[in-house]
């Protein structure tokens, strides 16, 4: 993409599930497959504080999405990301019965470690399972390229946690326990429109 500013058409709300983020976006990006539409930008995690993502990452409601290189040192210009204390390990993401990736929960600290001040900014970091990238690694070996020649990608979802929001240890579900994807919301909107049209006839 020519720049990092990403906008969706009016009326469209980007709200993918964990499975959709990994299967439809991260997997295709990592495997160098076409991504249509190519709406999630690449950003350097070290270059931005979470409050600077607006206008650079893809906005979906009050969340921001972007691809980045996997790194253990998640430092930015004014702070750093650390695993959340109240979440143990990482969450497994599945597609049916198949494990397709993992989801890590991190929180942003302002300042320098180990005395940084904990903020309300949360990041969900999505990783592909090794089995999903095994075919690409095999092709690189045949081409005499080492695994480290190609950086490992992650997909990040960043948002500011409010008192009533869930930062970790749970899904980003709606109040009734369902998580609507972008396509789900489009179809529901069309059904509502048909119902309204029938009423005014």
N, C-alpha and C positions, 0 to 999 in steps of 0.2 A: 504494500500500500504506500502511496506517495507520502502520507503523513499519518500521525498517530491519532488524529481526531476522528472519532467514529460516532455516527449518528444513525439511529434506526428511523424508518418512516413513521409518520404520525400514527398513533393507534397501536403500534407494535411494542410489546414489552418482553424483554429478554429474561426469561426465568427458567433456565434448564435444570433438570435434575442432575444429581451426581453422575448417574450412569450416562446421561446424554453428554455431559461435559467431557467425559473420558472417551466414550465410544465414537461420538460424532465430531468431536473437535480435537482433543489431544492425540488420539490414535492417528487420525488422518494427517495431522501436522507432523507427528514424529515419523510417520511412514512415507512422508513426502507425497501424499495423495492430494488430489484437488480438494479444496475446501470451498464449497459454494453455498451461501455467500461467505467470502473471506472477511469476517467482521471482527475477529478478536486479534488485536495487534500484538507485536513483540515489544517488550519493554525490558530495560535493564533494572532489575530490582534494586541495585545499589544506588541508582540515580535519583530515586524519588521517595519522598516520605508519603505515607498513605493519604494524607490530605491534599497531596499534589496530583493525584491520579485523575481528577475530573478534567475532561477534555483530552486526555491522553489514552486512558484505557477505555474499553467498551463499558458503557453505563447500562445497567439493568436495574431500574428502580433506584434503590439506595446502595447498590453493590457495583463493584468495578471488576472487570475481567481482563486478563492479559496473559500471554505466554512469557516465560522467562527461562533462563538456564538454571538447572538444579545446582544448588550450592549449600554447603554447610554453614558458611559465614554469611548470614542474611543481614548485612549492615546497610544502612542508608545514610543520607547526609546528616541527619539529626538523631539517629537512634538505631535500633536493631530489633529483629524479630526473634522470639524465643518460643519453644513449645509451651502450650498452656498447662498450668499446674494441675487443673482439675480434669484433664483428659489423659488417659494412659495409652501410650503407643499411638497407633494409627488405625483408622477405620477402613475396613475392607469394602470395596465397591464391586458389585457383581452385575453381570448381564445374564439374567436367567440363573442358571446354576454355575456359570463360569466366572471365575475371578478375573476382573479386567484391570483393576488398579487399586490404589489406596488414597486415603484422604488424611492429611495431617492438619492439626489445629495449632495456630500460632497467634501470639499476641505481641503488639508493638510496644517497645520501651523507649522512652525519650531520654537521651543522654548516652553515657558510655557504660559498658558493663564493668563490674557487676552491680553498679549503683544506679542504674537507669530507673526512671519513674514509669510505672506501668500505666499504659493508656487504655482507652476504650476501643482501639482499632484491632480488628480481628482479621486473620487471613486463613483461608482454606487452601491448602496446597495439594494439587492432584498429581499423582504419579501413575505411570503405566506399569502394569505387571510385567515381569521379565518374559513371560510366555507370549505376550502380545508383540514383543519386538524381536523375538528369536529369529524370525525369518529374515529380518533386515540385517541382523548381526551375521547370519550365515552368508548372505550375499556380499557383505563387506569383506568377510574372510576370503571368499572366492576372488574378490577384487584386490586382495592384499592390502586392505585398509584396516587399521586397528580400531577397536571400539572407542578409544579415547579421542580419535580424530573427529568424531561427531558428538557435539555436546548433548547431554541429556536434557530434554525439555520437561518443564512442568507447566501446569495451568493454574493460575492463581485467581482466587475470588476474595476481594477485600471489602470490608464494610465496617462502619462504626457501630459498636454494640450499644443499644439502648437498654433501659431498665427491663423492658418486657421482651427483648429479643434473645435468641439463643446463640451463644457464641461457640459452644462446643459441646460434645457429648450427646448431640441430638441432631436431627435433620432440620432443614429450613422449611418445614411444612407449614401449611396454613392452619388456622385454628381448628378445622375439622379433621385434621390428620392427613389431608391430601396435599400433594405437591403438584401444581399445575405447570406444565411446560409451556413454551411459547405457542406451539401448535394447539395444545389443549385450549388455551385461552382464546385463540382465534376462532376455533370451532364453537366454543361456548358463546362467544360474542355473536357469531352468525345465528345461532339458535335463538338467542335473546332478541336479535333484530327481527327474525321471522315472527316470533311471538308478538312483538310490539306491532308489527305491520298488520297481523291478523286482527288485533284488537281495534285498530283505528279504521279498519275498512267498514 
